[in-house]
Amino acid sequence: MAGFNARTGLEEIEEYAVEHVAADIIINANESNYGLPRPIEQSVAAKLAGFPFNRYPPMQAETLCELIAEDLALDADNIRIGNGSSELLQMACYAFGGSGRKIAFPYPSFSMYGVYTKLADSIAAPYPLTLAGYIDPDKVIEFCEAQQPALLIVCNPNNPTGNYNPLEAMEKILANVSCPVVMDEAYMEFAKGSGVDPQDLRPLNKLKLVAGSTLALTAKYSNFMCLRTFSKAYGLAGLRVGYAVGSAGIMRILGKTLLPYHVNAWSLVVAEEVYRQKDVYKERIETITEQRELLREQFEQLGLKVWPSATNFLTICPQGRLAKHLAVAFSKEYGPQGDKTEQMLAGMYLYRKLLANKILVRDYTGHPVLQGCLRITMGLPQENAEVALQLSRLCGEEEA
C-alpha cells in the first residue's frame, strides 16, 4: 500500500503526552482534585432535565461572553470563548503567525507553545527565563527588537516553574514591544499570597481583578490579549472552556480563526453557572495556596529545591548531598544508566518510588533545563499529606 505524505514539518512534532497509569493520587496534570461545589452542582443538575442537546450552541458563545463582559465592565466584543485557553492560544498563533513569521515564547514553559508555532507554519523564537525562572522585561524587549517576532507569548505565572511576574513588569513589556502579545494567565487565580504587590489589586476601569492580572490593562493597550481558563481554579478541565480578553480589534482578528459552534452547549452552560457563582471558590483557592506554602516548607526541609510558585503546583528537584544519595539508590535498585546525570537519576528515583505508592506526579527529569525535576499538583489536603509523607520517607533514607 502506498504511503501518505503529510504536511512538511509534522515529522518534527511529537504528540502531546501525559502519563496515564493506575494511581490513587493523580497530581500530574494541574487539574483540580475537587469536585463541583455543592451549590453549583445543584444548579447544573437542575439544568440537565430537558436540556436541548439536539440544538447547536450559541455560535460564538455569546451568552458567556456577555456574562464575562458585564462582570469586567467591558463590551462583549472584548471577549472570545474557546475550548480551553489552549484553543485560543493556538488560534492566536494562526492569526498572527504564518510562513516566515516568528513567534516568541518563554523557555522553559508550556510545551505546546512550540507545537502551536509549528502548526501555524511559523518560526519558533524561544526566549530564556532567568536562572530563577522569572521574566526579565528588559531582556524580552531587547529580544523582540532583535528578532522582530510577529507574536509574543508570556506565561504568567509560568508553567512548569510556577513563577509570578509582577504587573509592572508585564506592562513594561506591553508598552515597549510592537507586536501583539498573548498573556497566558491560566494560573493567576492562585497568585494571591505569593509576593504579589498589594498595589496590583487596584481596580482600573472598574475591572474586578485577581491580583496582578493584565486584565487591568485591557483598556490601556490594544496590542494584547489575556487568556484565562476554567480548567484550573474552577475544576472544569473535563469540559474545556477558556476565554480571551482584549481590545475589540485584536478580538476581531482572533474571532476570524474560530469555527462556528466551536464550544459545545453543555460546557457553556456549566461554565456560565460557575462564573456566576465563582465567589464560592474563594475558600477552596485559599486552601490550595495555603497547602502549597505548607508543602513548600516541608519539601525544602527535606533538602529539595522548590521553584517559587504562584500556581496550584510545585516543581521540585533533589540537589546536593540528597541528589547524590538518591542517584546511588536508583543505580543499586534499577541498574546503571550511563547516559543519565546524577540529577536525573535522583529525580527518576523519586518518580518511580512515588508511582510504586500509587502517586502520579509529572516527570520532568529528562528536561534539558529542568533535569531531575518533578511537578506536583496540589491535591486534597489528605492527598498532599500523603505525598509529603512518602517524600519524607524517600529523602530520609539517607539518615537511615
N, C-alpha and C positions, 0 to 999 in steps of 0.2 A: 504494500500500500504506500502511496506517495506521502511524503512528509508535508507538513504545513509550514508556511513561512509567516511568522508573527512579526509584529511591528519591530523595527530596529530599536534596540535599547532595552526591550523587555528581558533579554537574556541577562542583563546586569541587575535585575530586581529580584530579590528573594521575597517569597510570600511572607506576610506578617505572621508571626507565630508566637503564641503564648502557651506555656506548659498546661496541659490538661491531663491530670493524673488524679487518682483517688486520694483524697485528703480530707481530714476532719476540719482543719482550719485553712481556709483558702484566702490568702492575703498577698496575691501576686499581681493583681491587675488594677489596683487602686479603685476598686468598686467600694460601695458601702456595704458593710455586713449587716446593716439594719434593714428591716422591712419598712413598709409604708407606715407612717404614724397612724394611729387608730382613727382620728377624725377624717383624714384623707382617705383611708381605706373604706370607711363607711360611705363617704361621698361618692367615691368611684364605683363602689358596688351598686349604689342606687342608680347610677347612670347606665349600668350594663343592661338592665331589663329594657327591652325594646330598642336597643341601640341599632341605628341603621347601617349595619355592616355592608349592605348592598349598595350604598351610595359612596361616591367619591368624597374624599375630604375637601375642605376649602382649598382652592387651587394653590394659593401661596400662604396657607396657614394664617389667613387674615385675622381670625379671632385671637389667636395667641399673640400675633404682632401687636394688635390693638391693646391687649391687656398689658404687655410689657411696656409699650409706649406710654400708656396712661400712667403707669407706676413710675416711670422715669421722667415724666413731664416732657416727652418728646412726641413727634409725629410718627404714625405707623410707617411712613416712608423711611424712617431711620432704622427700621428693624427688618431682619430676614431670619427665617427659621430653617434649620437643616436637620438631616439625620445625624444627630450628634454634631458637635462643633467640628468634628473631623471632616464631614462632608463640606461644610462651609470653608474650611481651610483648603481642602482640595480644589474647590471651585474658585477660590481666590487665586490659586496658582494657575488655573486655567485662564482666568480673566486677565491676569496681569503678566503671566509668563508667556512662553512661546519659543519658537525656534530662534536660537541665538541670543535669547534674553536670559539674564542671570536672576536667580532667586537666592537671597542671602538668608541664612538661618543659623541659630546658635549650635555650638558643638562643645561638649556632649549635650544632647537634648532629645526630644521626641523623635524616634527613628523614622516616623512617617514623613517628616519634612523632606527628607531626601527622596523618598519614593514619590511623593506628590510632585516634586520638582521634575523628576524624570518622566512621569506620566504626562506632564504638561510640556514635554519636549524642550525643557529649559535646562540651563547650565547651573549646576549646584555651586554655590559660593558660601561654604560654611565659615563662620567667624568664631574664634575661640572665646570661651569664657575665661575669667581669671582663674588662677590656680585654686582658689577657694570656691569657684563655681558661680561667681557673680558676673553681671554685665558691666563692663566699663563703657559708659556712654561716649566718652571722647574717642575711645578706640573704635567703637562701632561707627561713629560719624566719619572718622578717618577711613575706615574700611569701605564705607559706602562711597566716599569721594573717590577712592582709588578704583573700586570695582564697578561702580555705576550699576547696581542691581535694578531690575525692573520692579522688584518687590522685596521688602524686608520683613522677616518674621522674627518676633520677640516672644519668648515663652516666659511668663512671669506670674506666679512662681514657676521656676524651671523644673521640668521633669527630665531625668530622674534625680537630680541633685537636691531639689526642693527649695533652692534659694529664692528669697523675695528681694526684689529690687525696688527702691522707693519711687514714689510717683514723680518726684523731681527729676530723677534720672531718666525715667521714661519720657517725660515731657521734653527734656533736653534733646533726646533723640528725635522726637516728632518735630521739634522746631528747627532742626538742622539737617534733615535729610530731604531730598527732593522726590523720592519715590513713595508710592503707597506703602503703608505699614500695617501688618497684622499683629495685634497684641493678643496673644493666646493666653487667656486668664482662666483656664479650666479649674484651677485650684484656689482662686482668690478668696473664696469664702472662708478658707482656713487660715488666712494671713493674719487675722487679729491675734494679738498676743505674741507676735513674732518679731518684735522690734519695730513695728510699724509706727511711724511718726504720728502722734495724735492729730497734727495739723492735716494729715491726709484724710481725716474724717470730715473735713469741711464740706458742706454741700454747695456745689456750683450748679447754676441753672436748675435748682430745686431737685436735682437728681438724688434719689435715695440710694446711697452708695454703700458698698462694702469697703472697708478700709483700703486705701491705696490704689483703687482701681482707676484705670484710664477712662472709664465711663464718665468721670468728671470732666473730661476734656472734649467730649463729643461735639459740643457747640463751638469750641475754640479752634479745632483743627479739622480740616476737610480731607486730610490725606491718610486717614487710618480707620480701621475697624477693630472693635474689641469683640473677641469671641468668648462666649460663656457656654456652660453645659449644665444639663440636668443630671448627668451621669454620676457625678462625684458626691457633692454635698447633699444632693436631693435623692440619690439612690435609684435613679431611673436608667441605669446602664442598659438594661434589657429592652428598653423602649426606644432608645436612640433619638434624643431630642437635644438640640443646641440652638443658640441664637447668636446673631451678629448685630452689633450696634455701631452705627457710623453715620456720616453725613448722607443726605439723600442722594447726592451724586455718586458716591462710592457704592452705596447700596443698590442703586440702579444698575451699575455695571455688574455687581455680583449677581443680581437677580437674573441677568441675561443667561447665566450659566446654569441656573436651577431649573429642573424639569417641572412641568405642572404636576400637581398631586404628589409631590416627591416625599412627603412625610405622611405616614398612614393616620387615619382618622382616630383610632383608639389611642395611639401615642399622644396625639394632640390634646385629646380630652383629658387624659391623665395629667399631662404637663400643665394644662390650664388650671386644673384643680390644685396641683402642687404650688404653682406660682401664686394663686390666690391666697393660699394658706402657708406660705413659706416661713412665716414667723414661728410656726410650730417646730421648725427645725433648729431654732437657735440653741436650745438646750443641748441637743444632740451634737451640733457642731462644736459647742464649748467643751463637751465631754471628750470628743475626738482630739481637740487641740490640747486639752489637759493630759490625756493619755499619751499623746505624742511627746510632751515635755517630760512626763514621768519616765517613759521608756528611754528617752534620750539620756537622762541622768543615769539610769540603770546600765545602759549599754556602754556609756563612757567609763563607768566604774569597772566594767569587765575588761577594759583595755581596747575597746573597739573605737575606731574613728567613726564619728557620726557627722554627716554633712548637715550644715544649717538648713532647717526645713521650716517652711510656712505652708505646708500641704497636709494631706491626710496620710503621709507615708514618711518613713525614714530610710535613708540609704546608709549602710554601714560597711565597714571594711576592717578586718583584722590588721594590726600593724605591730611593728617592733618584735619584742620577745614572744608575744602571743601568736603572731603570724608564723614565726619560725617553728614554734611548738606545734601548731595545727598543721603546718605543711609536713612535718615529720610524721605526725599521726596519720595523715592521709596516705603517705607513701607506705607506711607499715601495713595499713589495712587494705589499700586498693592497688598497691604496686607502684613502681616508679613511673613518673610521667616526665620524660626527658625534655619535652618541648614547653613545659609549663613553668612559670616563675613561682617563687615561694609565695608571693601574694595571691596568685591564682589558686594554688593548691590549698591554701588556708581557707579561702572563701568556698572552694568546692567542697572541702570537708564539712563546713558548717551547713552548706546547702543540702548535701546528701544526708547528713545526720538529722536535720530538721525534717526532711522528707520521710526518712525512716520512722519518724514520730508523727507522721501524717500531718505535717505542717508545710504548706506550699508557699514559698516566697519567690520573688523574681530574681533570676540568676543573671548577674552582670559580670560574673567572674572573668569571662574572656574578653570583655570590652577593652579596646586599646587604651582608653583614658581611665576607665573605672575598674582596672584589674583587681580581682578579689572581692568586688562589691556585691552586696545583696540589697535589694529594695524590699522593705517590709511595710505593707499597708496596715494602717490601724484597723484592727478588728473590734469586736465587742470587748469590753473590759476583761471578761474572764478569758477570752482568747489571747489578749495581749499579755495577761499574767502568765499563761502557759508558755507563750513564746519566750518571755523573759526568763522563765524557769529553765527551759530547755537550753537556751543560750548560756545561762549561768553555769549549768552543769558541763556543757561542752567546753566553755572557756576556762572553767575551774579545774578541769582535768590536769592542767599543768601543776596546780598546787598539790594534787594527789600524787 
